[in-house]
Amino acid sequence: MDTTDYGSGIPFVHSILDRACEQYADAPAVRDDDGVWTYAEVARRSHAMAHWLAGQGVRPGDRVLVQMETQRDLVALFMAVSRVGAIFVPLNTAMKAFHLQAVLRDAEPVIVIGGGELTAALAELATVPVHDHTEMTGDGDLPCATPQTLAGSDVAVIVYTSGSTSLPKGVVEPHAQVVFATYSLGAALGYRADDVVFCRFPISWDYGLYKVLLVFAAGCEIVLAPTGADLTLLKRIVETGTTVLPLVPSLAGMLTTLARRQPGLTAPVRLISNTGAALPEATIAQLREVFPGARVVRQFGQTECKRITVMPPEEDTERPGCVGLPMPGTQVRIAGPDGQSLPAGEVGEIVASGRHVMAGYWRNPELSARTFQTDPDGTPILRSGDYGWMDADGYLYFEGRRDDMFKRKGIRVSALEIEAAAMDVPGVSNACVVPPGERHDLGICVVTDLNEKDVIRELRLRLEPAKVPAICRRVDAIPLTTHGKHAVDQLRPLLIGA
C-alpha cells in the first residue's frame, strides 16, 4: 500500500483554502452566474462569516444546518463553519418537509442557514434560530482564529445520504478523513492549477462538496453551474473554458444530445470523471466525439469513504468495464460470505480500508457497527455491501450495488448489466431497470422513440434469457433522486398490472 501522507501539514478542511491563498491569492477560485471570487476573496468572506457565527454563539462541535443554492456564499460558509470548529450539515434544496423534519431532529443544529424562499420554509420547521445567508456580515479583514481545542479527529461535515433506509442517514466525516481523501483523490485525478472545473452538482452531495476541495487543493477554478439551465449547458461549458468535467450518466446523456443539436461548440475539456452509476461504453464513445482528446475516468465509491477506486487517466481506453485501482494510500479486497478474502476473478463484497474511511453514521451505532469496522492493526474498514471482483493486477470490476443485484430464474442478475445492454441499442438514450417485485416481473424503462417490443427484441440479442426484462415502458425521462441516482421506486407503478 502507498504510505505517502496525503494532505501532510493540512490539519483542517479550511486549511486547504488557506494553503491555496498562500500560493494563488489573486487567482480565480469560485465562479457562479453572478461573478467570480479570487482565493483571497473567498478567504475574506469565510473569515467574516466565521466571526458572525461565533457572535451567534456557535461553538466547536455544534451543527450548522444549511439549505441554500450552490453559489459562492455557500462555499465561503463551508469554510467558515470549519474555521469555528463547528460541523457543516449541507442539505439539498430539493429536500422536502418530511425529510427535513427528520434531519432536524437527528442533527440537532444550534443554528440553521437558508437562502431565499428556503429560509422561510426552514423557519416553519426549525426550533432553533434560522437566518438567511445574506444576514451573515462581519469583518473579513480580521482573521478568525481556529479554536485551540480543534483536532483532526473532530467532525467537519455530516453528509445526509439516501440509501436502503427510509430516511436519510448522516455520514460522519472528520477533518482528517476529508483532507486525506481530498489529496489522495487529487493525486489520482491529477487536477492542475490551470484547470477550470465545471460543477453542476450541489454541495449537499459529496460529489459537489469534494469538487470544491479538490479545486482548492490544486489552486484552480470551479464553476458552480445552476441545475435548471439545461439548454444552455454546453454553451456555458464552452464559454467558461472548462477543462475538467465531472458527470453522472444522466448529465452525460444530456450533453451528448445537446452536442447533436448544437454542432460546432467545442471546449478544451481534457478530463471527464463519472460517478453515480457506470457510464455505458456507448456513452463514453459519444463523449469522446463531443470532447475530442478528453480522457474519461471511470471511478467507484461511496459517501462512506468518498472514493474506493479510480482508473488512471492515462489508461482510460484500457480494461473495458474496469473501475480502476484503489485510491492512493488505501486498500481494496473482495470478501466472501465468511469475510475471508477471495482470489482474483471471484465475485464478492467490496471491502475498502484506509484513512479515507469515514467515522460512521451520525447517532446510528447499530448500522455503523455493521458497516464500519477495524482491522486487527487498527486500520478502518468499510464493508460496502456492493459486489465486484478484482483481476490479477489489482484492478476492480464492479458488478452491482446491494440494491442492483437480485436473483431471477435461479441466477444472479445485475441491473447495471441490463441497463448497459439497453444503452447499446441504437436509439436508446437512457434506461433504468426495475427489479422484480411482488406485483410485477423484471421491467425496464427507456428513453427512446423505438417501439417497446423492438427494445425487448434487441435485448434478447444481447442478454441471457433470465436477464431479459418481461416488461418495457417508454418514458420521457428517467427520474433521479436528489443524489443523481435513478429513482427506481418512482417507476414501479408503470409496471404494476402489466
Salt bridges, closest charged atoms under 4 A:
ASP5 OD1 - ARG355 NH1 2.97
ASP18 OD1 - ARG83 NH2 2.78
ASP32 OD1 - ARG72 NE 3.17
ASP33 OD1 - ARG236 NH2 3.32
ASP73 OD1 - ARG45 NE 2.91
ASP73 OD2 - HIS133 ND1 2.90
GLU108 OE1 - ARG363 NH1 2.92
GLU135 OE1 - HIS131 ND1 2.85
ASP141 OD1 - ARG44 NE 3.00
ASP194 OD1 - ARG192 NE 3.22
ASP195 OD2 - ARG270 NH2 2.70
ASP206 OD2 - LYS306 NZ 3.68
GLU221 OE2 - ARG31 NE 2.62
ASP230 OD1 - ARG200 NH2 2.35
ASP316 OD2 - ARG288 NH2 3.21
ASP316 OD1 - ARG295 NH1 3.23
GLU349 OE1 - ARG383 NH2 2.61
ASP386 OD2 - ARG401 NH1 3.35
ASP391 OD2 - ARG319 NH1 2.73
ASP393 OD2 - ARG319 NH2 3.13
GLU417 OE1 - LYS467 NZ 3.04
GLU419 OE2 - HIS486 ND1 3.78
ASP424 OD2 - ARG462 NE 2.88
ASP441 OD1 - ARG408 NE 3.13
ASP454 OD1 - ARG457 NH1 2.72
GLU458 OE1 - ARG462 NH1 2.69
GLU464 OE2 - LYS467 NZ 3.05
ASP489 OD1 - ARG492 NE 3.21
